[in-house]
């Protein structure tokens, strides 16, 4: 699922989400930062260290197909300096939206052992 990641309504980047933990409604993927992204403001982890400023960032995710995602939270793990990657995690996506978004995904099917 393609999503925009927003902070207080402003797009700070994009991601392609895959199901990570279906029973908990967790999805995640690589974060592609927009020019508005600032690690010290938006990421809750920077290269393995907790970022106290990022804990207060009000992040959300929006999909063209599903609109604003109802979830428990959105967080960014920025390992750009050490691993050259930034990841975003969407926690506790609401049911049935999670199932609707990922039911056809191979990882979702493998977890639930669906044979479709």
Residue pairs with C-beta under 8 A, 6 or more apart in sequence:
1 16
1 17
1 27
1 63
1 65
1 66
1 101
1 102
2 14
2 15
2 16
2 17
2 63
2 64
2 65
3 14
3 15
3 16
3 17
3 61
3 62
3 63
3 69
3 90
4 11
4 13
4 14
4 61
4 62
4 63
5 11
5 12
5 13
5 14
5 15
5 31
5 59
5 60
5 61
5 74
5 76
5 88
6 12
6 59
6 60
6 61
6 62
7 36
7 41
7 42
7 57
7 58
7 59
7 60
8 58
10 36
11 34
11 36
12 33
12 34
12 36
12 37
12 38
12 42
12 59
13 31
13 32
13 33
13 34
13 37
13 86
13 88
14 31
14 32
14 34
15 28
15 29
15 30
15 31
15 32
15 61
15 88
16 29
16 30
17 27
17 28
17 29
17 61
17 88
17 90
17 101
18 27
18 28
18 29
18 102
18 105
18 107
19 26
19 27
19 98
19 102
19 105
19 107
19 108
19 111
20 26
20 27
20 28
20 89
20 107
22 98
22 102
22 108
22 111
22 112
23 111
24 91
24 92
25 71
25 72
25 91
25 92
25 93
25 94
25 95
25 98
26 89
26 90
26 91
26 92
26 93
27 89
27 90
27 93
27 98
27 101
27 102
28 87
28 88
28 89
28 90
29 87
29 88
30 85
30 86
30 87
30 88
31 76
31 86
31 87
31 88
32 86
33 86
39 46
39 51
39 54
39 76
39 78
39 80
40 46
40 51
40 53
40 54
41 53
41 54
41 57
42 54
42 57
42 59
42 76
43 51
43 54
43 76
43 77
43 78
43 86
44 50
44 51
44 54
44 55
44 57
44 75
44 76
44 77
45 51
45 54
45 75
45 76
45 77
45 78
45 79
46 54
46 78
46 79
46 81
47 78
47 79
47 80
47 81
47 82
48 79
48 82
54 76
59 73
59 74
59 75
59 76
60 68
60 69
60 74
61 68
61 69
61 71
61 74
61 88
61 90
62 68
62 69
63 69
63 101
65 101
66 97
66 100
66 101
69 90
69 93
69 94
69 97
70 93
70 94
70 97
71 90
71 91
71 92
71 93
71 94
72 91
72 92
73 90
73 91
73 92
74 88
74 89
74 90
74 91
75 88
75 89
75 91
76 86
76 87
76 88
76 89
77 86
77 87
77 88
77 89
78 86
79 85
79 86
79 87
80 86
93 101
99 108
102 108
103 109
108 114
109 116
